């Protein structure tokens, strides 16, 4: 089960990072500042989730 969990974390981190970068690239195309700020917020959350996903699990 450890291998599957590791692969899922790596893929999840890659997917979320790529999605965050795609959102950041489209920010400069927006004319509306509110939409740009919303996309920046979404990209930040995607990157935070990717960092959280790749963290090693805390052992007790």
KOLGU-4560 file (N, C-alpha, C; in nm, 3 decimals, padded with zeros to 5 digits):
<recs>
<n_xx: 00.082 n_yy: -00.120 n_zz: 00.000 ca_xx: 00.000 ca_yy: 00.000 ca_zz: 00.000 c_xx: 00.086 c_yy: 00.126 c_zz: 00.000 mol: A seq: 1 type: UNK>
<n_xx: 00.210 n_yy: 00.116 n_zz: 00.047 ca_xx: 00.297 ca_yy: 00.232 ca_zz: 00.051 c_xx: 00.332 c_yy: 00.284 c_zz: -00.087 mol: A seq: 2 type: UNK>
<n_xx: 00.353 n_yy: 00.194 n_zz: -00.184 ca_xx: 00.388 ca_yy: 00.235 ca_zz: -00.320 c_xx: 00.272 c_yy: 00.310 c_zz: -00.386 mol: A seq: 3 type: UNK>
<n_xx: 00.152 n_yy: 00.260 n_zz: -00.369 ca_xx: 00.035 ca_yy: 00.324 ca_zz: -00.429 c_xx: 00.015 c_yy: 00.463 c_zz: -00.369 mol: A seq: 4 type: UNK>
<n_xx: 00.031 n_yy: 00.474 n_zz: -00.239 ca_xx: 00.016 ca_yy: 00.603 ca_zz: -00.172 c_xx: 00.121 c_yy: 00.702 c_zz: -00.221 mol: A seq: 5 type: UNK>
<n_xx: 00.244 n_yy: 00.657 n_zz: -00.237 ca_xx: 00.352 ca_yy: 00.743 ca_zz: -00.284 c_xx: 00.326 c_yy: 00.790 c_zz: -00.426 mol: A seq: 6 type: UNK>
<n_xx: 00.285 n_yy: 00.699 n_zz: -00.513 ca_xx: 00.255 ca_yy: 00.737 ca_zz: -00.651 c_xx: 00.139 c_yy: 00.835 c_zz: -00.658 mol: A seq: 7 type: UNK>
<n_xx: 00.037 n_yy: 00.815 n_zz: -00.575 ca_xx: -00.077 ca_yy: 00.906 ca_zz: -00.573 c_xx: -00.035 c_yy: 01.045 c_zz: -00.527 mol: A seq: 8 type: UNK>
<n_xx: 00.054 n_yy: 01.052 n_zz: -00.428 ca_xx: 00.101 ca_yy: 01.182 ca_zz: -00.381 c_xx: 00.182 c_yy: 01.253 c_zz: -00.488 mol: A seq: 9 type: UNK>
<n_xx: 00.270 n_yy: 01.179 n_zz: -00.557 ca_xx: 00.353 ca_yy: 01.241 ca_zz: -00.661 c_xx: 00.265 c_yy: 01.291 c_zz: -00.775 mol: A seq: 10 type: UNK>
<n_xx: 00.171 n_yy: 01.210 n_zz: -00.821 ca_xx: 00.083 ca_yy: 01.251 ca_zz: -00.930 c_xx: -00.004 c_yy: 01.368 c_zz: -00.888 mol: A seq: 11 type: UNK>
<n_xx: -00.058 n_yy: 01.363 n_zz: -00.767 ca_xx: -00.141 ca_yy: 01.472 ca_zz: -00.718 c_xx: -00.065 c_yy: 01.602 c_zz: -00.710 mol: A seq: 12 type: UNK>
<n_xx: 00.058 n_yy: 01.597 n_zz: -00.661 ca_xx: 00.141 ca_yy: 01.716 ca_zz: -00.652 c_xx: 00.169 c_yy: 01.772 c_zz: -00.791 mol: A seq: 13 type: UNK>
<n_xx: 00.203 n_yy: 01.686 n_zz: -00.885 ca_xx: 00.231 ca_yy: 01.730 ca_zz: -01.023 c_xx: 00.106 c_yy: 01.793 c_zz: -01.085 mol: A seq: 14 type: UNK>
<n_xx: -00.008 n_yy: 01.727 n_zz: -01.071 ca_xx: -00.133 ca_yy: 01.776 ca_zz: -01.129 c_xx: -00.171 c_yy: 01.912 c_zz: -01.073 mol: A seq: 15 type: UNK>
<n_xx: -00.165 n_yy: 01.927 n_zz: -00.941 ca_xx: -00.204 ca_yy: 02.053 ca_zz: -00.879 c_xx: -00.107 c_yy: 02.165 c_zz: -00.916 mol: A seq: 16 type: UNK>
<n_xx: 00.022 n_yy: 02.134 n_zz: -00.925 ca_xx: 00.120 ca_yy: 02.235 ca_zz: -00.962 c_xx: 00.097 c_yy: 02.282 c_zz: -01.106 mol: A seq: 17 type: UNK>
<n_xx: 00.073 n_yy: 02.188 n_zz: -01.196 ca_xx: 00.049 ca_yy: 02.223 ca_zz: -01.336 c_xx: -00.078 c_yy: 02.307 c_zz: -01.348 mol: A seq: 18 type: UNK>
<n_xx: -00.183 n_yy: 02.271 n_zz: -01.277 ca_xx: -00.306 ca_yy: 02.348 ca_zz: -01.282 c_xx: -00.285 c_yy: 02.490 c_zz: -01.228 mol: A seq: 19 type: UNK>
<n_xx: -00.209 n_yy: 02.501 n_zz: -01.119 ca_xx: -00.179 ca_yy: 02.633 ca_zz: -01.063 c_xx: -00.104 c_yy: 02.720 c_zz: -01.162 mol: A seq: 20 type: UNK>
<n_xx: -00.008 n_yy: 02.663 n_zz: -01.232 ca_xx: 00.069 ca_yy: 02.739 ca_zz: -01.331 c_xx: -00.020 c_yy: 02.781 c_zz: -01.448 mol: A seq: 21 type: UNK>
<n_xx: -00.109 n_yy: 02.693 n_zz: -01.492 ca_xx: -00.202 ca_yy: 02.728 ca_zz: -01.601 c_xx: -00.291 c_yy: 02.845 c_zz: -01.561 mol: A seq: 22 type: UNK>
<n_xx: -00.341 n_yy: 02.843 n_zz: -01.438 ca_xx: -00.427 ca_yy: 02.952 ca_zz: -01.391 c_xx: -00.347 c_yy: 03.082 c_zz: -01.386 mol: A seq: 23 type: UNK>
<n_xx: -00.222 n_yy: 03.076 n_zz: -01.338 ca_xx: -00.140 ca_yy: 03.197 ca_zz: -01.329 c_xx: -00.111 c_yy: 03.255 c_zz: -01.468 mol: A seq: 24 type: UNK>
<n_xx: -00.093 n_yy: 03.169 n_zz: -01.567 ca_xx: -00.066 ca_yy: 03.217 ca_zz: -01.703 c_xx: -00.185 c_yy: 03.290 c_zz: -01.762 mol: A seq: 25 type: UNK>
<n_xx: -00.307 n_yy: 03.250 n_zz: -01.725 ca_xx: -00.426 ca_yy: 03.315 ca_zz: -01.782 c_xx: -00.463 c_yy: 03.443 c_zz: -01.709 mol: A seq: 26 type: UNK>
<n_xx: -00.400 n_yy: 03.472 n_zz: -01.595 ca_xx: -00.435 ca_yy: 03.592 ca_zz: -01.519 c_xx: -00.408 c_yy: 03.718 c_zz: -01.601 mol: A seq: 27 type: UNK>
<n_xx: -00.296 n_yy: 03.724 n_zz: -01.671 ca_xx: -00.262 ca_yy: 03.846 ca_zz: -01.745 c_xx: -00.352 c_yy: 03.870 c_zz: -01.865 mol: A seq: 28 type: UNK>
<n_xx: -00.429 n_yy: 03.772 n_zz: -01.907 ca_xx: -00.521 ca_yy: 03.788 ca_zz: -02.020 c_xx: -00.654 c_yy: 03.852 c_zz: -01.978 mol: A seq: 29 type: UNK>
<n_xx: -00.680 n_yy: 03.858 n_zz: -01.848 ca_xx: -00.808 ca_yy: 03.909 ca_zz: -01.799 c_xx: -00.807 c_yy: 04.062 c_zz: -01.796 mol: A seq: 30 type: UNK>
<n_xx: -00.920 n_yy: 04.119 n_zz: -01.840 ca_xx: -00.936 ca_yy: 04.264 ca_zz: -01.834 c_xx: -00.989 c_yy: 04.308 c_zz: -01.698 mol: A seq: 31 type: UNK>
<n_xx: -01.066 n_yy: 04.222 n_zz: -01.634 ca_xx: -01.129 ca_yy: 04.256 ca_zz: -01.508 c_xx: -01.035 c_yy: 04.222 c_zz: -01.392 mol: A seq: 32 type: UNK>
<n_xx: -01.009 n_yy: 04.318 n_zz: -01.305 ca_xx: -00.916 ca_yy: 04.298 ca_zz: -01.193 c_xx: -00.971 c_yy: 04.197 c_zz: -01.092 mol: A seq: 33 type: UNK>
<n_xx: -01.103 n_yy: 04.196 n_zz: -01.073 ca_xx: -01.163 ca_yy: 04.104 ca_zz: -00.975 c_xx: -01.144 c_yy: 03.959 c_zz: -01.020 mol: A seq: 34 type: UNK>
<n_xx: -01.160 n_yy: 03.934 n_zz: -01.149 ca_xx: -01.140 ca_yy: 03.799 ca_zz: -01.201 c_xx: -00.994 c_yy: 03.759 c_zz: -01.185 mol: A seq: 35 type: UNK>
<n_xx: -00.902 n_yy: 03.851 n_zz: -01.212 ca_xx: -00.760 ca_yy: 03.823 ca_zz: -01.195 c_xx: -00.725 c_yy: 03.790 c_zz: -01.051 mol: A seq: 36 type: UNK>
<n_xx: -00.782 n_yy: 03.865 n_zz: -00.956 ca_xx: -00.756 ca_yy: 03.836 ca_zz: -00.814 c_xx: -00.815 c_yy: 03.702 c_zz: -00.773 mol: A seq: 37 type: UNK>
<n_xx: -00.932 n_yy: 03.670 n_zz: -00.826 ca_xx: -00.992 ca_yy: 03.540 ca_zz: -00.797 c_xx: -00.907 c_yy: 03.425 c_zz: -00.848 mol: A seq: 38 type: UNK>
<n_xx: -00.853 n_yy: 03.441 n_zz: -00.968 ca_xx: -00.766 ca_yy: 03.338 ca_zz: -01.024 c_xx: -00.637 c_yy: 03.327 c_zz: -00.944 mol: A seq: 39 type: UNK>
<n_xx: -00.584 n_yy: 03.440 n_zz: -00.898 ca_xx: -00.464 ca_yy: 03.437 ca_zz: -00.815 c_xx: -00.490 c_yy: 03.360 c_zz: -00.686 mol: A seq: 40 type: UNK>
<n_xx: -00.607 n_yy: 03.382 n_zz: -00.626 ca_xx: -00.646 ca_yy: 03.311 ca_zz: -00.504 c_xx: -00.656 c_yy: 03.160 c_zz: -00.529 mol: A seq: 41 type: UNK>
<n_xx: -00.717 n_yy: 03.123 n_zz: -00.642 ca_xx: -00.731 ca_yy: 02.981 ca_zz: -00.676 c_xx: -00.594 c_yy: 02.918 c_zz: -00.699 mol: A seq: 42 type: UNK>
<n_xx: -00.506 n_yy: 02.988 n_zz: -00.771 ca_xx: -00.372 ca_yy: 02.934 ca_zz: -00.797 c_xx: -00.296 c_yy: 02.917 c_zz: -00.666 mol: A seq: 43 type: UNK>
<n_xx: -00.311 n_yy: 03.012 n_zz: -00.574 ca_xx: -00.244 ca_yy: 03.001 ca_zz: -00.444 c_xx: -00.295 c_yy: 02.880 c_zz: -00.367 mol: A seq: 44 type: UNK>
<n_xx: -00.425 n_yy: 02.857 n_zz: -00.369 ca_xx: -00.481 ca_yy: 02.741 ca_zz: -00.300 c_xx: -00.435 c_yy: 02.610 c_zz: -00.363 mol: A seq: 45 type: UNK>
<n_xx: -00.426 n_yy: 02.606 n_zz: -00.496 ca_xx: -00.377 ca_yy: 02.485 ca_zz: -00.563 c_xx: -00.233 c_yy: 02.455 c_zz: -00.523 mol: A seq: 46 type: UNK>
<n_xx: -00.150 n_yy: 02.560 n_zz: -00.517 ca_xx: -00.010 ca_yy: 02.539 ca_zz: -00.479 c_xx: 00.001 c_yy: 02.496 c_zz: -00.332 mol: A seq: 47 type: UNK>
<n_xx: -00.082 n_yy: 02.555 n_zz: -00.245 ca_xx: -00.082 ca_yy: 02.514 ca_zz: -00.104 c_xx: -00.122 c_yy: 02.367 c_zz: -00.090 mol: A seq: 48 type: UNK>
<n_xx: -00.223 n_yy: 02.327 n_zz: -00.166 ca_xx: -00.268 ca_yy: 02.188 ca_zz: -00.160 c_xx: -00.159 c_yy: 02.094 c_zz: -00.212 mol: A seq: 49 type: UNK>
<n_xx: -00.089 n_yy: 02.135 n_zz: -00.317 ca_xx: 00.020 ca_yy: 02.052 ca_zz: -00.370 c_xx: 00.131 c_yy: 02.037 c_zz: -00.267 mol: A seq: 50 type: UNK>
<n_xx: 00.165 n_yy: 02.147 n_zz: -00.197 ca_xx: 00.269 ca_yy: 02.138 ca_zz: -00.094 c_xx: 00.224 c_yy: 02.050 c_zz: 00.022 mol: A seq: 51 type: UNK>
<n_xx: 00.096 n_yy: 02.062 n_zz: 00.060 ca_xx: 00.043 ca_yy: 01.981 ca_zz: 00.170 c_xx: 00.043 c_yy: 01.833 c_zz: 00.131 mol: A seq: 52 type: UNK>
<n_xx: 00.010 n_yy: 01.804 n_zz: 00.006 ca_xx: 00.001 ca_yy: 01.666 ca_zz: -00.040 c_xx: 00.137 c_yy: 01.598 c_zz: -00.040 mol: A seq: 53 type: UNK>
<n_xx: 00.243 n_yy: 01.670 n_zz: -00.072 ca_xx: 00.374 ca_yy: 01.609 ca_zz: -00.085 c_xx: 00.444 c_yy: 01.595 c_zz: 00.051 mol: A seq: 54 type: UNK>
<n_xx: 00.393 n_yy: 01.661 n_zz: 00.155 ca_xx: 00.454 ca_yy: 01.650 ca_zz: 00.288 c_xx: 00.448 c_yy: 01.506 c_zz: 00.337 mol: A seq: 55 type: UNK>
<n_xx: 00.552 n_yy: 01.462 n_zz: 00.405 ca_xx: 00.545 ca_yy: 01.327 ca_zz: 00.464 c_xx: 00.441 c_yy: 01.324 c_zz: 00.576 mol: A seq: 56 type: UNK>
<n_xx: 00.380 n_yy: 01.211 n_zz: 00.591 ca_xx: 00.279 ca_yy: 01.198 ca_zz: 00.697 c_xx: 00.347 c_yy: 01.205 c_zz: 00.833 mol: A seq: 57 type: UNK>
<n_xx: 00.280 n_yy: 01.270 n_zz: 00.926 ca_xx: 00.335 ca_yy: 01.280 ca_zz: 01.061 c_xx: 00.307 c_yy: 01.150 c_zz: 01.135 mol: A seq: 58 type: UNK>
<n_xx: 00.410 n_yy: 01.095 n_zz: 01.190 ca_xx: 00.398 ca_yy: 00.968 ca_zz: 01.264 c_xx: 00.381 c_yy: 00.997 c_zz: 01.412 mol: A seq: 59 type: UNK>
<n_xx: 00.305 n_yy: 00.913 n_zz: 01.476 ca_xx: 00.286 ca_yy: 00.930 ca_zz: 01.620 c_xx: 00.386 c_yy: 00.847 c_zz: 01.697 mol: A seq: 60 type: UNK>
</recs>
